[in-house]
Amino acid sequence: MCARLNINSVGRWCRDNVFDEHHAHGVRKLVTEPKLLSTIGTVQ
């Protein structure tokens, strides 16, 4: 599932994100093993 992103909001997301990330980073390997996955917050 993908969501549209307004490039002007990225700075605000970096300040307020739950992952405590403060800068862009390279591509990460996608985790697909079900036993390694968990939910984050609630789905709306």
mmCIF entry with sequence, helices, sheets and N, C-alpha, C, O atoms, coordinates in Angstrom:
data_MODEL
# 
_entry.id   MODEL 
# 
_entity.id                         1 
_entity.type                       polymer 
_entity.pdbx_number_of_molecules   1 
# 
_entity_poly.entity_id                      1 
_entity_poly.type                           'polypeptide(L)' 
_entity_poly.nstd_linkage                   no 
_entity_poly.nstd_monomer                   no 
_entity_poly.pdbx_seq_one_letter_code       MCARLNINSVGRWCRDNVFDEHHAHGVRKLVTEPKLLSTIGTVQ 
_entity_poly.pdbx_seq_one_letter_code_can   MCARLNINSVGRWCRDNVFDEHHAHGVRKLVTEPKLLSTIGTVQ 
_entity_poly.pdbx_strand_id                 A 
# 
loop_
_entity_poly_seq.entity_id 
_entity_poly_seq.num 
_entity_poly_seq.mon_id 
_entity_poly_seq.hetero 
1 1  MET n 
1 2  CYS n 
1 3  ALA n 
1 4  ARG n 
1 5  LEU n 
1 6  ASN n 
1 7  ILE n 
1 8  ASN n 
1 9  SER n 
1 10 VAL n 
1 11 GLY n 
1 12 ARG n 
1 13 TRP n 
1 14 CYS n 
1 15 ARG n 
1 16 ASP n 
1 17 ASN n 
1 18 VAL n 
1 19 PHE n 
1 20 ASP n 
1 21 GLU n 
1 22 HIS n 
1 23 HIS n 
1 24 ALA n 
1 25 HIS n 
1 26 GLY n 
1 27 VAL n 
1 28 ARG n 
1 29 LYS n 
1 30 LEU n 
1 31 VAL n 
1 32 THR n 
1 33 GLU n 
1 34 PRO n 
1 35 LYS n 
1 36 LEU n 
1 37 LEU n 
1 38 SER n 
1 39 THR n 
1 40 ILE n 
1 41 GLY n 
1 42 THR n 
1 43 VAL n 
1 44 GLN n 
# 
_struct_asym.id          A 
_struct_asym.entity_id   1 
# 
loop_
_struct_conf.conf_type_id 
_struct_conf.id 
_struct_conf.pdbx_PDB_helix_id 
_struct_conf.beg_label_comp_id 
_struct_conf.beg_label_asym_id 
_struct_conf.beg_label_seq_id 
_struct_conf.pdbx_beg_PDB_ins_code 
_struct_conf.end_label_comp_id 
_struct_conf.end_label_asym_id 
_struct_conf.end_label_seq_id 
_struct_conf.pdbx_end_PDB_ins_code 
_struct_conf.beg_auth_comp_id 
_struct_conf.beg_auth_asym_id 
_struct_conf.beg_auth_seq_id 
_struct_conf.end_auth_comp_id 
_struct_conf.end_auth_asym_id 
_struct_conf.end_auth_seq_id 
_struct_conf.pdbx_PDB_helix_class 
_struct_conf.details 
_struct_conf.pdbx_PDB_helix_length 
HELX_P HELX_P1 AA1 ILE A 7  ? SER A 9  ? ILE A 7  SER A 9  5 ? 3 
HELX_P HELX_P2 AA2 VAL A 10 ? ASP A 16 ? VAL A 10 ASP A 16 1 ? 7 
HELX_P HELX_P3 AA3 PRO A 34 ? LEU A 36 ? PRO A 34 LEU A 36 5 ? 3 
# 
_struct_conf_type.id          HELX_P 
_struct_conf_type.criteria    ? 
_struct_conf_type.reference   ? 
# 
loop_
_atom_site.group_PDB 
_atom_site.id 
_atom_site.type_symbol 
_atom_site.label_atom_id 
_atom_site.label_alt_id 
_atom_site.label_comp_id 
_atom_site.label_asym_id 
_atom_site.label_entity_id 
_atom_site.label_seq_id 
_atom_site.pdbx_PDB_ins_code 
_atom_site.Cartn_x 
_atom_site.Cartn_y 
_atom_site.Cartn_z 
_atom_site.occupancy 
_atom_site.B_iso_or_equiv 
_atom_site.pdbx_formal_charge 
_atom_site.auth_seq_id 
_atom_site.auth_comp_id 
_atom_site.auth_asym_id 
_atom_site.auth_atom_id 
_atom_site.pdbx_PDB_model_num 
ATOM 1   N N  . MET A 1 1  ? 0.851  -1.166  0.000  1.00 0.00 ? 1  MET A N  1 
ATOM 2   C CA . MET A 1 1  ? 0.000  0.000   0.000  1.00 0.00 ? 1  MET A CA 1 
ATOM 3   C C  . MET A 1 1  ? 0.902  1.237   0.000  1.00 0.00 ? 1  MET A C  1 
ATOM 4   O O  . MET A 1 1  ? 1.880  1.288   0.747  1.00 0.00 ? 1  MET A O  1 
ATOM 5   N N  . CYS A 1 2  ? 0.589  2.210   -0.814 1.00 0.00 ? 2  CYS A N  1 
ATOM 6   C CA . CYS A 1 2  ? 1.386  3.435   -0.914 1.00 0.00 ? 2  CYS A CA 1 
ATOM 7   C C  . CYS A 1 2  ? 0.501  4.654   -0.654 1.00 0.00 ? 2  CYS A C  1 
ATOM 8   O O  . CYS A 1 2  ? -0.709 4.628   -0.877 1.00 0.00 ? 2  CYS A O  1 
ATOM 9   N N  . ALA A 1 3  ? 1.122  5.686   -0.191 1.00 0.00 ? 3  ALA A N  1 
ATOM 10  C CA . ALA A 1 3  ? 0.415  6.949   0.024  1.00 0.00 ? 3  ALA A CA 1 
ATOM 11  C C  . ALA A 1 3  ? 1.161  8.043   -0.717 1.00 0.00 ? 3  ALA A C  1 
ATOM 12  O O  . ALA A 1 3  ? 2.385  7.998   -0.840 1.00 0.00 ? 3  ALA A O  1 
ATOM 13  N N  . ARG A 1 4  ? 0.425  9.019   -1.207 1.00 0.00 ? 4  ARG A N  1 
ATOM 14  C CA . ARG A 1 4  ? 1.062  10.169  -1.848 1.00 0.00 ? 4  ARG A CA 1 
ATOM 15  C C  . ARG A 1 4  ? 1.768  11.003  -0.799 1.00 0.00 ? 4  ARG A C  1 
ATOM 16  O O  . ARG A 1 4  ? 1.322  11.094  0.345  1.00 0.00 ? 4  ARG A O  1 
ATOM 17  N N  . LEU A 1 5  ? 2.859  11.603  -1.194 1.00 0.00 ? 5  LEU A N  1 
ATOM 18  C CA . LEU A 1 5  ? 3.668  12.382  -0.280 1.00 0.00 ? 5  LEU A CA 1 
ATOM 19  C C  . LEU A 1 5  ? 3.898  13.766  -0.864 1.00 0.00 ? 5  LEU A C  1 
ATOM 20  O O  . LEU A 1 5  ? 4.289  13.897  -2.024 1.00 0.00 ? 5  LEU A O  1 
ATOM 21  N N  . ASN A 1 6  ? 3.662  14.778  -0.079 1.00 0.00 ? 6  ASN A N  1 
ATOM 22  C CA . ASN A 1 6  ? 3.966  16.144  -0.476 1.00 0.00 ? 6  ASN A CA 1 
ATOM 23  C C  . ASN A 1 6  ? 5.402  16.419  -0.050 1.00 0.00 ? 6  ASN A C  1 
ATOM 24  O O  . ASN A 1 6  ? 5.705  16.388  1.143  1.00 0.00 ? 6  ASN A O  1 
ATOM 25  N N  . ILE A 1 7  ? 6.281  16.684  -0.990 1.00 0.00 ? 7  ILE A N  1 
ATOM 26  C CA . ILE A 1 7  ? 7.692  16.885  -0.692 1.00 0.00 ? 7  ILE A CA 1 
ATOM 27  C C  . ILE A 1 7  ? 7.909  18.005  0.320  1.00 0.00 ? 7  ILE A C  1 
ATOM 28  O O  . ILE A 1 7  ? 8.915  18.007  1.030  1.00 0.00 ? 7  ILE A O  1 
ATOM 29  N N  . ASN A 1 8  ? 6.994  18.943  0.394  1.00 0.00 ? 8  ASN A N  1 
ATOM 30  C CA . ASN A 1 8  ? 7.119  20.045  1.352  1.00 0.00 ? 8  ASN A CA 1 
ATOM 31  C C  . ASN A 1 8  ? 6.870  19.613  2.790  1.00 0.00 ? 8  ASN A C  1 
ATOM 32  O O  . ASN A 1 8  ? 7.153  20.375  3.714  1.00 0.00 ? 8  ASN A O  1 
ATOM 33  N N  . SER A 1 9  ? 6.348  18.405  3.001  1.00 0.00 ? 9  SER A N  1 
ATOM 34  C CA . SER A 1 9  ? 6.067  17.933  4.358  1.00 0.00 ? 9  SER A CA 1 
ATOM 35  C C  . SER A 1 9  ? 7.159  17.007  4.904  1.00 0.00 ? 9  SER A C  1 
ATOM 36  O O  . SER A 1 9  ? 7.089  16.606  6.066  1.00 0.00 ? 9  SER A O  1 
ATOM 37  N N  . VAL A 1 10 ? 8.154  16.662  4.104  1.00 0.00 ? 10 VAL A N  1 
ATOM 38  C CA . VAL A 1 10 ? 9.180  15.715  4.544  1.00 0.00 ? 10 VAL A CA 1 
ATOM 39  C C  . VAL A 1 10 ? 9.958  16.237  5.752  1.00 0.00 ? 10 VAL A C  1 
ATOM 40  O O  . VAL A 1 10 ? 10.237 15.473  6.676  1.00 0.00 ? 10 VAL A O  1 
ATOM 41  N N  . GLY A 1 11 ? 10.308 17.507  5.763  1.00 0.00 ? 11 GLY A N  1 
ATOM 42  C CA . GLY A 1 11 ? 11.033 18.088  6.889  1.00 0.00 ? 11 GLY A CA 1 
ATOM 43  C C  . GLY A 1 11 ? 10.261 17.954  8.189  1.00 0.00 ? 11 GLY A C  1 
ATOM 44  O O  . GLY A 1 11 ? 10.840 17.628  9.226  1.00 0.00 ? 11 GLY A O  1 
ATOM 45  N N  . ARG A 1 12 ? 8.967  18.203  8.143  1.00 0.00 ? 12 ARG A N  1 
ATOM 46  C CA . ARG A 1 12 ? 8.129  18.073  9.344  1.00 0.00 ? 12 ARG A CA 1 
ATOM 47  C C  . ARG A 1 12 ? 8.068  16.611  9.783  1.00 0.00 ? 12 ARG A C  1 
ATOM 48  O O  . ARG A 1 12 ? 8.113  16.325  10.980 1.00 0.00 ? 12 ARG A O  1 
ATOM 49  N N  . TRP A 1 13 ? 7.965  15.690  8.836  1.00 0.00 ? 13 TRP A N  1 
ATOM 50  C CA . TRP A 1 13 ? 7.934  14.275  9.182  1.00 0.00 ? 13 TRP A CA 1 
ATOM 51  C C  . TRP A 1 13 ? 9.235  13.858  9.872  1.00 0.00 ? 13 TRP A C  1 
ATOM 52  O O  . TRP A 1 13 ? 9.206  13.105  10.845 1.00 0.00 ? 13 TRP A O  1 
ATOM 53  N N  . CYS A 1 14 ? 10.370 14.342  9.374  1.00 0.00 ? 14 CYS A N  1 
ATOM 54  C CA . CYS A 1 14 ? 11.657 13.990  9.981  1.00 0.00 ? 14 CYS A CA 1 
ATOM 55  C C  . CYS A 1 14 ? 11.748 14.488  11.418 1.00 0.00 ? 14 CYS A C  1 
ATOM 56  O O  . CYS A 1 14 ? 12.413 13.859  12.241 1.00 0.00 ? 14 CYS A O  1 
ATOM 57  N N  . ARG A 1 15 ? 11.101 15.594  11.735 1.00 0.00 ? 15 ARG A N  1 
ATOM 58  C CA . ARG A 1 15 ? 11.118 16.108  13.115 1.00 0.00 ? 15 ARG A CA 1 
ATOM 59  C C  . ARG A 1 15 ? 10.190 15.320  14.026 1.00 0.00 ? 15 ARG A C  1 
ATOM 60  O O  . ARG A 1 15 ? 10.492 15.134  15.205 1.00 0.00 ? 15 ARG A O  1 
ATOM 61  N N  . ASP A 1 16 ? 9.065  14.854  13.494 1.00 0.00 ? 16 ASP A N  1 
ATOM 62  C CA . ASP A 1 16 ? 8.007  14.288  14.333 1.00 0.00 ? 16 ASP A CA 1 
ATOM 63  C C  . ASP A 1 16 ? 7.767  12.790  14.157 1.00 0.00 ? 16 ASP A C  1 
ATOM 64  O O  . ASP A 1 16 ? 6.771  12.282  14.672 1.00 0.00 ? 16 ASP A O  1 
ATOM 65  N N  . ASN A 1 17 ? 8.629  12.063  13.456 1.00 0.00 ? 17 ASN A N  1 
ATOM 66  C CA . ASN A 1 17 ? 8.335  10.660  13.147 1.00 0.00 ? 17 ASN A CA 1 
ATOM 67  C C  . ASN A 1 17 ? 8.601  9.731   14.333 1.00 0.00 ? 17 ASN A C  1 
ATOM 68  O O  . ASN A 1 17 ? 9.475  10.001  15.157 1.00 0.00 ? 17 ASN A O  1 
ATOM 69  N N  . VAL A 1 18 ? 7.846  8.641   14.412 1.00 0.00 ? 18 VAL A N  1 
ATOM 70  C CA . VAL A 1 18 ? 7.943  7.699   15.526 1.00 0.00 ? 18 VAL A CA 1 
ATOM 71  C C  . VAL A 1 18 ? 9.203  6.845   15.463 1.00 0.00 ? 18 VAL A C  1 
ATOM 72  O O  . VAL A 1 18 ? 9.528  6.161   16.434 1.00 0.00 ? 18 VAL A O  1 
ATOM 73  N N  . PHE A 1 19 ? 9.915  6.871   14.348 1.00 0.00 ? 19 PHE A N  1 
ATOM 74  C CA . PHE A 1 19 ? 11.117 6.061   14.192 1.00 0.00 ? 19 PHE A CA 1 
ATOM 75  C C  . PHE A 1 19 ? 12.376 6.813   14.615 1.00 0.00 ? 19 PHE A C  1 
ATOM 76  O O  . PHE A 1 19 ? 13.472 6.253   14.589 1.00 0.00 ? 19 PHE A O  1 
ATOM 77  N N  . ASP A 1 20 ? 12.222 8.087   15.008 1.00 0.00 ? 20 ASP A N  1 
ATOM 78  C CA . ASP A 1 20 ? 13.338 8.931   15.428 1.00 0.00 ? 20 ASP A CA 1 
ATOM 79  C C  . ASP A 1 20 ? 14.408 9.052   14.342 1.00 0.00 ? 20 ASP A C  1 
ATOM 80  O O  . ASP A 1 20 ? 15.599 9.122   14.647 1.00 0.00 ? 20 ASP A O  1 
ATOM 81  N N  . GLU A 1 21 ? 13.989 9.076   13.090 1.00 0.00 ? 21 GLU A N  1 
ATOM 82  C CA . GLU A 1 21 ? 14.913 9.273   11.975 1.00 0.00 ? 21 GLU A CA 1 
ATOM 83  C C  . GLU A 1 21 ? 14.987 10.759  11.687 1.00 0.00 ? 21 GLU A C  1 
ATOM 84  O O  . GLU A 1 21 ? 13.968 11.449  11.714 1.00 0.00 ? 21 GLU A O  1 
ATOM 85  N N  . HIS A 1 22 ? 16.181 11.257  11.412 1.00 0.00 ? 22 HIS A N  1 
ATOM 86  C CA . HIS A 1 22 ? 16.381 12.692  11.232 1.00 0.00 ? 22 HIS A CA 1 
ATOM 87  C C  . HIS A 1 22 ? 16.943 13.071  9.872  1.00 0.00 ? 22 HIS A C  1 
ATOM 88  O O  . HIS A 1 22 ? 17.240 14.240  9.623  1.00 0.00 ? 22 HIS A O  1 
ATOM 89  N N  . HIS A 1 23 ? 17.088 12.096  8.998  1.00 0.00 ? 23 HIS A N  1 
ATOM 90  C CA . HIS A 1 23 ? 17.601 12.395  7.662  1.00 0.00 ? 23 HIS A CA 1 
ATOM 91  C C  . HIS A 1 23 ? 17.200 11.264  6.709  1.00 0.00 ? 23 HIS A C  1 
ATOM 92  O O  . HIS A 1 23 ? 16.802 10.179  7.134  1.00 0.00 ? 23 HIS A O  1 
ATOM 93  N N  . ALA A 1 24 ? 17.315 11.543  5.444  1.00 0.00 ? 24 ALA A N  1 
ATOM 94  C CA . ALA A 1 24 ? 17.021 10.518  4.448  1.00 0.00 ? 24 ALA A CA 1 
ATOM 95  C C  . ALA A 1 24 ? 18.125 9.468   4.470  1.00 0.00 ? 24 ALA A C  1 
ATOM 96  O O  . ALA A 1 24 ? 19.242 9.744   4.908  1.00 0.00 ? 24 ALA A O  1 
ATOM 97  N N  . HIS A 1 25 ? 17.819 8.291   4.009  1.00 0.00 ? 25 HIS A N  1 
ATOM 98  C CA . HIS A 1 25 ? 18.809 7.218   3.977  1.00 0.00 ? 25 HIS A CA 1 
ATOM 99  C C  . HIS A 1 25 ? 18.595 6.403   2.716  1.00 0.00 ? 25 HIS A C  1 
ATOM 100 O O  . HIS A 1 25 ? 17.612 6.597   1.999  1.00 0.00 ? 25 HIS A O  1 
ATOM 101 N N  . GLY A 1 26 ? 19.499 5.511   2.454  1.00 0.00 ? 26 GLY A N  1 
ATOM 102 C CA . GLY A 1 26 ? 19.399 4.661   1.278  1.00 0.00 ? 26 GLY A CA 1 
ATOM 103 C C  . GLY A 1 26 ? 18.268 3.661   1.389  1.00 0.00 ? 26 GLY A C  1 
ATOM 104 O O  . GLY A 1 26 ? 17.568 3.604   2.400  1.00 0.00 ? 26 GLY A O  1 
ATOM 105 N N  . VAL A 1 27 ? 18.099 2.890   0.361  1.00 0.00 ? 27 VAL A N  1 
ATOM 106 C CA . VAL A 1 27 ? 17.054 1.878   0.317  1.00 0.00 ? 27 VAL A CA 1 
ATOM 107 C C  . VAL A 1 27 ? 17.396 0.756   1.292  1.00 0.00 ? 27 VAL A C  1 
ATOM 108 O O  . VAL A 1 27 ? 18.541 0.312   1.375  1.00 0.00 ? 27 VAL A O  1 
ATOM 109 N N  . ARG A 1 28 ? 16.397 0.316   2.016  1.00 0.00 ? 28 ARG A N  1 
ATOM 110 C CA . ARG A 1 28 ? 16.570 -0.791  2.950  1.00 0.00 ? 28 ARG A CA 1 
ATOM 111 C C  . ARG A 1 28 ? 15.973 -2.050  2.352  1.00 0.00 ? 28 ARG A C  1 
ATOM 112 O O  . ARG A 1 28 ? 15.030 -1.993  1.563  1.00 0.00 ? 28 ARG A O  1 
ATOM 113 N N  . LYS A 1 29 ? 16.529 -3.181  2.735  1.00 0.00 ? 29 LYS A N  1 
ATOM 114 C CA . LYS A 1 29 ? 15.991 -4.452  2.273  1.00 0.00 ? 29 LYS A CA 1 
ATOM 115 C C  . LYS A 1 29 ? 14.606 -4.653  2.888  1.00 0.00 ? 29 LYS A C  1 
ATOM 116 O O  . LYS A 1 29 ? 14.418 -4.444  4.087  1.00 0.00 ? 29 LYS A O  1 
ATOM 117 N N  . LEU A 1 30 ? 13.659 -5.049  2.082  1.00 0.00 ? 30 LEU A N  1 
ATOM 118 C CA . LEU A 1 30 ? 12.282 -5.256  2.523  1.00 0.00 ? 30 LEU A CA 1 
ATOM 119 C C  . LEU A 1 30 ? 12.174 -6.528  3.355  1.00 0.00 ? 30 LEU A C  1 
ATOM 120 O O  . LEU A 1 30 ? 12.595 -7.598  2.915  1.00 0.00 ? 30 LEU A O  1 
ATOM 121 N N  . VAL A 1 31 ? 11.615 -6.415  4.549  1.00 0.00 ? 31 VAL A N  1 
ATOM 122 C CA . VAL A 1 31 ? 11.395 -7.574  5.410  1.00 0.00 ? 31 VAL A CA 1 
ATOM 123 C C  . VAL A 1 31 ? 10.052 -8.183  5.056  1.00 0.00 ? 31 VAL A C  1 
ATOM 124 O O  . VAL A 1 31 ? 9.024  -7.509  5.124  1.00 0.00 ? 31 VAL A O  1 
ATOM 125 N N  . THR A 1 32 ? 10.055 -9.445  4.679  1.00 0.00 ? 32 THR A N  1 
ATOM 126 C CA . THR A 1 32 ? 8.808  -10.115 4.285  1.00 0.00 ? 32 THR A CA 1 
ATOM 127 C C  . THR A 1 32 ? 8.492  -11.334 5.140  1.00 0.00 ? 32 THR A C  1 
ATOM 128 O O  . THR A 1 32 ? 7.424  -11.927 4.987  1.00 0.00 ? 32 THR A O  1 
ATOM 129 N N  . GLU A 1 33 ? 9.385  -11.717 6.027  1.00 0.00 ? 33 GLU A N  1 
ATOM 130 C CA . GLU A 1 33 ? 9.146  -12.887 6.889  1.00 0.00 ? 33 GLU A CA 1 
ATOM 131 C C  . GLU A 1 33 ? 8.091  -12.539 7.939  1.00 0.00 ? 33 GLU A C  1 
ATOM 132 O O  . GLU A 1 33 ? 8.337  -11.691 8.797  1.00 0.00 ? 33 GLU A O  1 
ATOM 133 N N  . PRO A 1 34 ? 6.914  -13.182 7.886  1.00 0.00 ? 34 PRO A N  1 
ATOM 134 C CA . PRO A 1 34 ? 5.816  -12.834 8.797  1.00 0.00 ? 34 PRO A CA 1 
ATOM 135 C C  . PRO A 1 34 ? 6.194  -12.824 10.278 1.00 0.00 ? 34 PRO A C  1 
ATOM 136 O O  . PRO A 1 34 ? 5.711  -11.972 11.023 1.00 0.00 ? 34 PRO A O  1 
ATOM 137 N N  . LYS A 1 35 ? 7.037  -13.742 10.715 1.00 0.00 ? 35 LYS A N  1 
ATOM 138 C CA . LYS A 1 35 ? 7.375  -13.794 12.147 1.00 0.00 ? 35 LYS A CA 1 
ATOM 139 C C  . LYS A 1 35 ? 8.240  -12.603 12.578 1.00 0.00 ? 35 LYS A C  1 
ATOM 140 O O  . LYS A 1 35 ? 8.391  -12.360 13.775 1.00 0.00 ? 35 LYS A O  1 
ATOM 141 N N  . LEU A 1 36 ? 8.803  -11.866 11.632 1.00 0.00 ? 36 LEU A N  1 
ATOM 142 C CA . LEU A 1 36 ? 9.619  -10.698 11.948 1.00 0.00 ? 36 LEU A CA 1 
ATOM 143 C C  . LEU A 1 36 ? 8.838  -9.391  11.874 1.00 0.00 ? 36 LEU A C  1 
ATOM 144 O O  . LEU A 1 36 ? 9.365  -8.338  12.232 1.00 0.00 ? 36 LEU A O  1 
ATOM 145 N N  . LEU A 1 37 ? 7.601  -9.443  11.418 1.00 0.00 ? 37 LEU A N  1 
ATOM 146 C CA . LEU A 1 37 ? 6.789  -8.244  11.225 1.00 0.00 ? 37 LEU A CA 1 
ATOM 147 C C  . LEU A 1 37 ? 5.872  -8.001  12.407 1.00 0.00 ? 37 LEU A C  1 
ATOM 148 O O  . LEU A 1 37 ? 5.404  -8.944  13.047 1.00 0.00 ? 37 LEU A O  1 
ATOM 149 N N  . SER A 1 38 ? 5.621  -6.749  12.691 1.00 0.00 ? 38 SER A N  1 
ATOM 150 C CA . SER A 1 38 ? 4.658  -6.386  13.730 1.00 0.00 ? 38 SER A CA 1 
ATOM 151 C C  . SER A 1 38 ? 3.932  -5.125  13.279 1.00 0.00 ? 38 SER A C  1 
ATOM 152 O O  . SER A 1 38 ? 4.374  -4.443  12.354 1.00 0.00 ? 38 SER A O  1 
ATOM 153 N N  . THR A 1 39 ? 2.835  -4.823  13.927 1.00 0.00 ? 39 THR A N  1 
ATOM 154 C CA . THR A 1 39 ? 2.080  -3.624  13.589 1.00 0.00 ? 39 THR A CA 1 
ATOM 155 C C  . THR A 1 39 ? 2.718  -2.411  14.245 1.00 0.00 ? 39 THR A C  1 
ATOM 156 O O  . THR A 1 39 ? 3.385  -2.526  15.273 1.00 0.00 ? 39 THR A O  1 
ATOM 157 N N  . ILE A 1 40 ? 2.507  -1.254  13.646 1.00 0.00 ? 40 ILE A N  1 
ATOM 158 C CA . ILE A 1 40 ? 2.982  -0.001  14.203 1.00 0.00 ? 40 ILE A CA 1 
ATOM 159 C C  . ILE A 1 40 ? 1.760  0.881   14.407 1.00 0.00 ? 40 ILE A C  1 
ATOM 160 O O  . ILE A 1 40 ? 1.123  1.293   13.437 1.00 0.00 ? 40 ILE A O  1 
ATOM 161 N N  . GLY A 1 41 ? 1.430  1.171   15.646 1.00 0.00 ? 41 GLY A N  1 
ATOM 162 C CA . GLY A 1 41 ? 0.272  2.018   15.932 1.00 0.00 ? 41 GLY A CA 1 
ATOM 163 C C  . GLY A 1 41 ? -1.016 1.360   15.495 1.00 0.00 ? 41 GLY A C  1 
ATOM 164 O O  . GLY A 1 41 ? -1.143 0.135   15.526 1.00 0.00 ? 41 GLY A O  1 
ATOM 165 N N  . THR A 1 42 ? -1.977 2.180   15.086 1.00 0.00 ? 42 THR A N  1 
ATOM 166 C CA . THR A 1 42 ? -3.269 1.668   14.641 1.00 0.00 ? 42 THR A CA 1 
ATOM 167 C C  . THR A 1 42 ? -3.509 2.071   13.202 1.00 0.00 ? 42 THR A C  1 
ATOM 168 O O  . THR A 1 42 ? -3.068 3.133   12.762 1.00 0.00 ? 42 THR A O  1 
ATOM 169 N N  . VAL A 1 43 ? -4.192 1.242   12.488 1.00 0.00 ? 43 VAL A N  1 
ATOM 170 C CA . VAL A 1 43 ? -4.549 1.515   11.095 1.00 0.00 ? 43 VAL A CA 1 
ATOM 171 C C  . VAL A 1 43 ? -5.842 2.295   11.072 1.00 0.00 ? 43 VAL A C  1 
ATOM 172 O O  . VAL A 1 43 ? -6.813 1.927   11.732 1.00 0.00 ? 43 VAL A O  1 
ATOM 173 N N  . GLN A 1 44 ? -5.852 3.374   10.313 1.00 0.00 ? 44 GLN A N  1 
ATOM 174 C CA . GLN A 1 44 ? -7.065 4.195   10.241 1.00 0.00 ? 44 GLN A CA 1 
ATOM 175 C C  . GLN A 1 44 ? -7.724 4.067   8.902  1.00 0.00 ? 44 GLN A C  1 
ATOM 176 O O  . GLN A 1 44 ? -8.759 4.689   8.662  1.00 0.00 ? 44 GLN A O  1 
# 
